[in-house]
Amino acid sequence: MRLLLGIALVKLRDSGDTQTALVVKTALEQTNRLRSPADLFNHLQLLHGALTHPVVVAVIATRGGARATRRLVEARDALSLATRENAGHPEVRAQVEVREVIEGVLVSLARSAAEAARLASRRLGLPSIATSFRLTHLAPWRTRRKSGAPEPDAPASEPTAAPAP
């Protein structure tokens, strides 16, 4: 989402729309660092406000903006629900559940960023953008696969005979 907003910021500055660019820049600056898990909901709200600004929606429409916004809303709602369900219950399990929801939100946001990077990479013809956002730690099975082993999602194939010498 931040990547999409960064793209929107550049486009808005280039077009001379300084008012909307200021809205986007402010959202990016205020969500630059997460100081505590309790701030996550506020960060998601700020990002949502910037992503749903009518001018920004038009700028990021071809870059997966609608899907990223839907994912952000889902993550924000899941976090809100988990927080409400566990309010007033100081048990350790409740704290673990909230942490797991926050981790899920972060993973969802990371995946959205990676998807936006892939779209931007294809659109701009710069594979380095997608490479920078590759999620190697979220899907270690892809990078640590034994050589020669089939992909987990790949269908089993029939063995073929070796070509004659």
Secondary structure, DSSP 4 states (H G I P E B T S, - for coil): -HHHHHHHHHHHHHHT-HHHHHHHHHHHHHTS---SGGGHHHHHHHHHHHHTSHHHHHHHGGGTHHHHHHHHHHHHHHHHHHHHHTTT---HHHHHHHHHHHHHHHHHHHHHHHHHHHHHHHHHT-HHHHHHT--TTT-HHHHSPPTTPPPTTSPP----PPPP-
